[in-house]
Amino acid sequence: SLSFIHRFEPATVPGKPPILLLHGTGGDENDLLPLGGMLAPGSALLSPRGKVLEGGMPRFFRRLAEGVFDEADVRRRAAELADFIQEARDAHGLAAPIAVGFSNGANIAAALLVLRPEVLAGAVLLRAMVPLADTPSGDLSGKPVLMLSGSMDPIIPADNAARLAAQLTAAGAEVDHKILPTGHGLSQADVTIARNWLDRLT
Ligand code: MLT
């Protein structure tokens, strides 16, 4: 058995890139499967449950307060998740996945991009922030990243999201950062934009 509790749905359309689904705080491995099906019909879906518990709510790394991260834990958990992705690729014969992460899941996906860029083929970051204050970013040349932020998000300051987009761009990623007139939660616009973006990739 693999190192994370997870759900896996095999591809139903050959040649479509696998999607790694990363839930937000309090979610689990089931939450984003319907979203994955809407965004990437036919793709394999790999959906782990975050191992950190905060008041019983699963997350992908520890935080000291909302928006204040335990950076040593971010590094450790990103390494653990990168190992899981490799195990799952071996077990199921998968290509490198495109991450689709929401909130805390977007933040661990951003950490993977800067710490272990080889494990992801790209990422859709829904309401992401800078995961690590000080990051020697690896080479993200040519990796496609869609970032969708909310202009009324009470958790993520606009300059923080902009800084993440700039960091990823500086590392060579092809970043498309859109700011939607919405809050921290997902909107129909997120689904439409992310689906079209993924569709154009493949
Ligand atoms: C985080 O802890 O990753 C961010 O505060 C987003 C969240 O999970 O609410």
Residues whose N, C-alpha, C, O or C-beta is under 5 A from the ligand:
A	BS01	MLT	T25 R63 E66 G67 S103 N104 N107
